[in-house]
Amino acid sequence: MIDYELLLKEFGKIENCKNLESEELKTLDYKFYKDSIVWEIQTELTFNNKNIDVVFYLSFPNDFPFVTPKIFINKESYHDLKYIPHINEDLSICIFDEGLNLILPKNDFVGFIELMVSKAKKIIRDAEDVHYKKNEFKREFKAYWELNYSKSDIISNLGFHSINENSGEEIKGIKFTNSYLSNYEYFIGNNDADFKKIKEYAKEHNCNFKEVGILLIENEFIEPPFELTFADTLAILKKNNNNYNKFKELCRNNDFDCVLVIFINSNNSSDEYYGWTYQNAEILSRKKGGSRNISSKIDHLSNRINEKKSATRLTFDNISINRLQLRTTGYTEKQKSVAISGLGSVGSNLVFFLKNLPINRFNLIDKEALSSENIKRHLSGFSLLKNNKVDAVKNDLKNTNPLIEVETKIKSVTTIIQTEVDFINDCDFHIVAIGKTMIEEFILNQVIEGKLIKPTFIFWVEPFLASGQMLFIMPNDAEKALTFIKKENYDYSVLSNSENQQDKTYLIEGSCQTGFFPYSASYLIQFLSSIFPYLKEHITNNDNVSRVYSWIGDKELLSSKGLVITDFGSNNSSFQLIRNNL
């Protein structure tokens, strides 16, 4: 329990401060922590060679010291200083990066508060350095571009993009009209393949769209405030006659809210895209019996009704696959592609792991639909029942990132191999999760004959998930793999291959065609989690040695079911992963 009275008394020896009562807090409009203790700190500092008085507010969270207090600058104090880097729209001051795992000094809270106030003063004093101030505004441009500078100011983080900075292709855009797409109104990019994916995703979600005009200009924004009226934007555009003529052409051919002026803020070796549009422009109607005195459509933006209106400032989030991987892992990797045959319980849950690897293309093969008995251990759930399994899994992948390329075939893999084998061969790997020995043998024969040419993974599980198996097979080892899986008694089975066990491992729910092999979803995830590091090595790190991976299930469960276990199963521990070369 923090003794705030004692803390205030001790800190009062350093700075002039007081605790604000609830009635005083009601008169202040700051985003303090809810029901928090707030101190007012009156201090002074040197700014532009003058001593100035400054008032700070320190808001303690209820769970202090596990959460850092917030410090705010008084509105009147800030009025003559603004704008200063690292002071937010709500007048809170960025003292510490909230993403860091800060550990506060539990035995010296007075020293910690003194440090916060000292840092707040330094942030203000640093703004005296014009060069520093310019660089900090550039580095933190997004924060200041998205500030509301007045009640009439309009900002919108409703754009996203996948622009390839190394491509010289023209930037194009679309506007989503009847509804936003995942809370976005605009998409811009310079890759036709990405546009195709976004448009297909929009159609699947009943989101209409239309083309917009794009004008790319140089970034002229150095220091806030960045509020823009229609007249301000026209003044910027008129500085470059070529840009202004292009803008007039775009306005002639598009509605004003379908004209986007964009620019780049280059920061931290990456390009950020911003811009503006005109979402509330009014076109004056022609007076009856008279003229409008408008020579060009663009002139409507500078008429007496529109000229002082605020342009809508736009921010475009980067959802390109490389950027998201860099933002997640801290580095980029070469993207791979996989074909997956079988999207049942094993195959669909495998996708959950695969989509976290640098894979930007999935070719999915399965002829069956998702039924109610599947949903307990399938990646997809109730909302996608009666959809084809490939479409259900595609939905999950596309919802992760619509720029992932996903193609589907609602056919058996044997048909695909006979009629559209390139659907598999065009990918880097072929993953088989069907659990049918005859089909696995057929696939391996096709590899031996040279019809299938890529490395192959084969997955299957035993009933009650007594074991989970993964074979990684390089094409040259397909014959060896075929001989291996054709053995009557597979070397790494945990359950004995005995006919009198079938009534215990193949359960009938009711009438004909209701039989199933039981295994729990939790054990399935445990198996896939154990196997994932090795799957990753083969896919991303070019481990090209053919291997057999065998995961041992819960042997206590098997014993409780009265099941006979093989010598291999008896000689290894539950939940152990055994690796062998093929």
N, C-alpha and C positions, 0 to 999 in steps of 0.2 A: 504494500500500500504506500503510495507516494504522499508524503506530507507536503502539500503544495504551499501551505502558509510558511513553513520553515524554508522551503526552496525559494519562495518569493523574498523572504527576509534576507537570505544569503545573497541572492542575485541583486537585490536592491542596494547592496554595498558597492556594486560595479556600475549599474545603470539606474536611471530614474524610472521606476516601473510601478504599476499598480494592477490589482486584479479587477476586471470589469464585472459589475453586478448584472444580473439578468435584465433589469430594466434598461441599463445602458446598451446591452447587446442588441436589444430589440430595435434600437435606433440606427444600428449599423447594418449595412447591406454588403456583407462579405460571406464567402463560402467557408465559414469556419466548420470544424468538425461538429457533428450533431451533439448537443448537450455537453459541449466541451468547456473546460476552464480556459479563459482567454485573458492574457495580460496585455496591457498597453505599455509600450516601452518608448519613452521620450529620450532621444539622443541627438547627437550632432555629428557632422562630418564635414570634410573639406571637399568642395566640388567647384571646379573652374575657379580655383584660387579664392574661394569664399567659404566662410563657415556657414553652414545651413542647418536648420533644425529639421529633424525627420522623426516621424512617428511610425513605429512598427506595431503590429499586433501578432502575438504568439498564441496559436491555438493548439492546445494539448488534446490528443485523442484519448478516448476513454481507456484504451489499452496501451497507453504509454507506460513503459519504455519499449514495448514490442513494436510499436509503430511510431515513426518519427513525427514530431510536431510540425506544423506549417507556420511559416512566417509571412505576413502580408505587410505591404506598405500602405500607409494611409492615403486616401484619394487626394486630399489637399496637398500632401507632401509630394505626390507623384506628378501632379498637374504641371508643375513648372520644369520637371525633369524629363518627361516622356519625349521620345520612346527609348527604353533601355533594354538591351538584350537580357534574357533570362527572367524578365518580369512578365508574368502571364496576364491574360485578359482579365482574370478575376483578381489581379493585383497580388497574387501569391508569387513568391520569389523562389526560383529553382536553386535551392541550396545543395541538395543531394540528388543524384540520379535514383529515382524510385525503383529502377530495375535491379539495383545492386542489393546484395544481402548485407545490409548494414548491421553492425553489432554496436549498440550504444554502450558507453562506459557507465556501468551501473553504480559505480562508487563515486562518480563525479558528474552529476547532472548539472551542477552550476557551470562547470567548465564546458560542458557540451552546449548549453544554451548560449554561453558567451561566444563559443565558436560559431554558432548559427548566426548570431547578430553580427559578428565580425565579418563573416562571409557575405551577409546581406549588404553591409556597408561597402565591401570591396567590389561587389557587382555594380553598385552605383558609381563608385569612383572610377572603375575601369572604363566606364562609358565616356570619360573625358578623352580617351585615346581614340581619335577619329578612325585610324586604321584598324584598330582592334574592333571597334564598334561596327564598322563596315563588314569585316570578316565574320563576326558573330551573327549579324543579321543574315548574311549569305548562308552560313552554316545552318542556321535555324530558320530558314526562310519559310518553311511550311507552317510553323507555329504562328508567324506574324501575318502570312497571307490569309490564314483562316481566322484571324481575329475579327470581331465585330467592332467597327470604329464608331458607329452611330446607330440610332434606332432604325434608320432607313437603309443601312448597309446590308448587302445580300451576299452571303457566301454559301458555297455548295460543294461538299465532298461527294459528288455524285458521278464522278468519272473514273474509268479504269482503262488501262492500256497494256499492251504487250509489245511495245516498240523495241525493235532491235537497233541498238545504238550504232552497230557496225554496218547496217544496211543503208544503202543510198536510195531505197525505194520511197516513194511519196507516202506521206501520212494521210490516211483516210479515216472517216468516222461514221458512226451510226447513232441515232437517237432512239431510245425505246419510248414508244408513244402511249399505248393504252395502260401500261403499268411498268414500274421499274423492274429491272432484272437484278435480283439479289440486292436491292436497294441502290442500284446504279441507274443513271439516266443516259449516260453517254459512254461509248467505247471508241477508242482511237487506236490505230495500229498501222504497221507498214508491212504486214505479211498476209498474203491472200489466204493461206491455209488457216491462220488464226481467225480471220473474218468468217470463213466457212464454218469453223467450229462454234464460234459465238452465235452466229445466225441460227445454226441447227439447234443449239441449246435453247435459244430464245423461242424458237418455234415449238419445241417440246414443252415449254412452260407457258405457251399461249401468250407470248409477249411480242407484240408487233414492233416494227422498227422501220426507220427510213434513213436514207443517206443524209449526211450533213456536209457542209462546206468547211474546209480547214484552211486557216492562214497561219503559217509559222513565222514568227517575228523574233527579233533579238530581245533578250531580257533587259529592260531599262529600269527595273525596280531595284533600288539600292537600300533605301531606308523606309520604314513605315512612317506615316500611315499609308496603307495601300487601298483605301476606299476609292472607287472609281465611279464617276458619273458617265453617262453616255458622252457628254461633251469632252470629258477627260480622255476617253478612249479614242475619240476621233482626232484629238490633238496629237496623241501618240502616233496614230497611223499616218497622219499627214506629214510627219517628219520624213517619211520615205515614200516618194511618189509612186514607186513600183508597188509597194505594199498597199497603198491606198487604192490604187486602180484595181488590184486583185480583190480587195475587200468590197469595192463597189460591185464588181462582177459577181461575187458570192452572194451579196445582198439581193441582186437582181434575180438570181436563180433559186434562192432559198428563203424560207421564213426566217425572221430575225433570230428566233431561238434555235435555228438549225445552222447558224453561222458561229463557228468557234474560232476565236483568235487564241493561239497557244504560243508558249515560249518555254525555254529550257532553263532551269537553274542547275548548273553543274556544281556538284558538291560531293566531297568524299569519293572521288573517282567514279561517281554515277550521275546520271542525268535524271532530274525530276521534272515532270511536266505539269505546267499550270496554264491557266488561261481565263477567258471570260466569254460570256455570251449575253444576249439581250432577251430576257424572258418576259418582260412586261412592256415591250414597246407598243405604242398605239399608232395606227396609221390613220391620219386625219381623212375623213371622207370629203369628197368634192362638194363644195357648196352648190345648192340648187341654182342653176342659171349662171354659175360663175366658175372660175378656175381655182385649183388648189395652190397655185404658185409653187408647185413642187416639180423640179426639173429631173430629179432622179430619186429612186426609191430610198437611197441612203439619206436623203435630206430629211426624211421623217425622224431619224434619230436625233437631229438637232433642232426639231421644232420646239415651240414654247412649252409643249406638254411633256416632251421626252428628255430634253437636254439635261435636266437636273436629276433625272432618275438614276438610280444606281444600277450599274452593270452587275451581272451575276458572276462573281469570281469563282473559278473552278479549280479543283485539285484532282489529279488523275493518279489513282493508286496503280502501282506496277504489279501485275499478277503473272508476269512471264515466268515460265518454269525455272529458268536459271536464277532469276532474282529471288524467287521463293525458296529455292534450295540454298542459295547463299545466305538468305535471311534466317534459315533454319539451322543449317550445319556449319556455316561460316566459310564454306568453300563450294566450288562447283565440280561436278563430275560428268563424264561423258554419258549421255542418255542412251538407254538400251530399250529393246522391245521384246515382248513375250507373247507367244500364242498359248492359250490355256484351253485344254480340252477337258470338259467336265467342270461344271459350276455348282456342284452340290455342296454338301456341308464342308468337305475338305477344300475343294477348289475355291469356293466363295470366301471362306475365312483366310485362305492363303492370300487372296487379293488384298485383304486388310494389311498384311505385312508387305506385300510387293509394292503397294502404292507409296510406301515410305522409302523406297529405293529410287535411284535415278532412272526411272522407267517412264517414258512419255508416250508409249504406244502399247495398247493391249488389243490383241485379236482373240475374241471369246467364242468358244464353240460349245454348244449344248442344245439338244433338241427338246428338252423337257421344260414344263412350266413349274413355277413355285406353288406348292400346295400347302395346306394348313399344317400337315404333320412335319413339314420341313422347318418351320420358322423358329423352333426352339434352338436349333444349332446351325442355322443358315445365317450368313451375313445380313441378308435382307429380311425385313419383317412383315408385319400384318398389312401395311399399306400397299405392298407390292404383290400380294397374293394373286394367283392366276395369271400373273405376267410371266413371260418366258424368263428363265433364270438368267440368260445372257443379258436381257434388257434390264432386269432388276440390278444386276451387278454393274452394268454400264451406268445406270442412274446413280449408284453410289460413287463411282469413279468421277463422273461428270460433275457431281455436286461438290467433290473435293476440289476440282479445278477443271472448268470447261475446256481448257486448252489441251488437256490430255486427249490423245487420239484413241478412240475406242471404236473398233469395228466388230460386228457380231454376225454369227451364222447360226440359224436355228435348224441345225442339221446334225447328224451323227458325225463323229470324227472320221469314221471309215468312208463315208460319202465324200467328205471334204478332201480326204487324201486321194480318192479316185478321180474327183472332178475339179477341185480347186486347190491343189497342193501348195501353190504359191502363197495361199493365205497363211500357211504355217511357215514355209521356207523363207518368206520375206522378213520374218522376225529373227532375233538373235538366239532365242531359246524356245523350246517347246515343252510345256509343262502338262503332264497327263495326270489327272486326278479322277479317274473313272471307277477304279476298283473292280474291273472286270478282266480276268486273266487272259481270256481269248482276245480282247481288244488290245491289251498290252502286247501280247505276242504278235498280233497283226502289225502294230506300229513298229515294233523292233524289226520285223521282217522287211518293212518298207525302208527302214534305215539301212539295213544290210544290202538291199537292192539298189540303194542310192536314190530312191525317190524322195525320202526325207533326208535332209542334209545338215540339220542343226543339232547341237547338243540337246539332250532330252532328260527331263526330270520325270520320274514316275513315283507317285505317292499312293499309298493305301494304308488302311488301318484294319486291325483285327477287332472282332466283336468285344464289347466292353472296353475298347481301346487297350486291350492286352498289350498291344505294341502298335507303334506308328512307324512306317517304313518310308524312306526316301532313297531312291537310286538316282545318281547322277551319271549319265552315260554319254561319253564322247562317241561320235559316229563310228570311229574305228573299233570301238569296244562293244558294238551292238550285238554281235554274235555271241560274245562271252556272256553278256547280260541275258540274252534269250535263253541260253543253256541254263543259266543260274535260276531264272524265275520259273522254268518249266519243271524243276525238280518236284517230285511228288511231296516231299517234305522239305519245305523251304528252310535253309540253314538258320535263319534268324527269327523264325516264328516263336512266339511265346506260348500259344495254345497248341496242344497236340492235335494233329490232323486225324481225328478219330470220328467215325460216323456217329457213334453214340453220344457225341457232344452236341450234335446239331440242334437237338430239341432244346438245349440250354442256351445256344448262341444265336439261333434264328427264331425269333418270336412271332407268333401269329396274333394280330390284334382282333380279328373277327373273321370275316368271310375270306374268300379267295382274293389273292393279290393284295393282302394287307400285311404280309410278312415283312420283317425288317431286322437288321443287325443292330442291336443296341450299343450305344456308346455316348458318354456324356460330353456336352459342349465344353465343360471346364477342362476335362482331360484332353480334348482336341486342341484347345488353345495352349495348354501346357506343352503338348507335343510340338506344335508349330513354333512356339516360342523357343523351345530348346533347339530346334532344327534351324531356326532363322539365321543365326550367325554364319552357318556353313552354306546355306542357300545364298546369302549375301556374298560370301567369298567367291562362289562360283560365278555369280552374275556380274558383280562389280569389279572384282580383283583378278579375273581371268584365271581362276584355279581350274585347270583343264585336266585334272586327274580323275578318272572314273572311280566313284566310291559308292559304298553302301552305308546308310545311316539307319540305325535301329534304336528306337526309343522304347524303353520298358515301362509298361503301365503299372497300375496299382495291384500288386500281387495279393495283397490281403483281400481286396474285392474279389479277385478271381477265385481265391480259396473259399470265400464265403458263398460263392455260386456253385461250388462243387466241381470246378473245371480242372482238367488235367493240364499241367504245365510241362513244357518240353525241358530237356536238359539245359538248353541255352537260357531259357527263362529262369530255371532254378539257380543257375550259376551266376546270375547278375541281379543287381539290386533294383527295386522299384525306382522309377523315374530316372534311371541311368540312360545315357546316350552312348551307344557303342558305334564306333567308326571302323570300317574296314575298306581296304582297296578292293575293287571289283575283281 
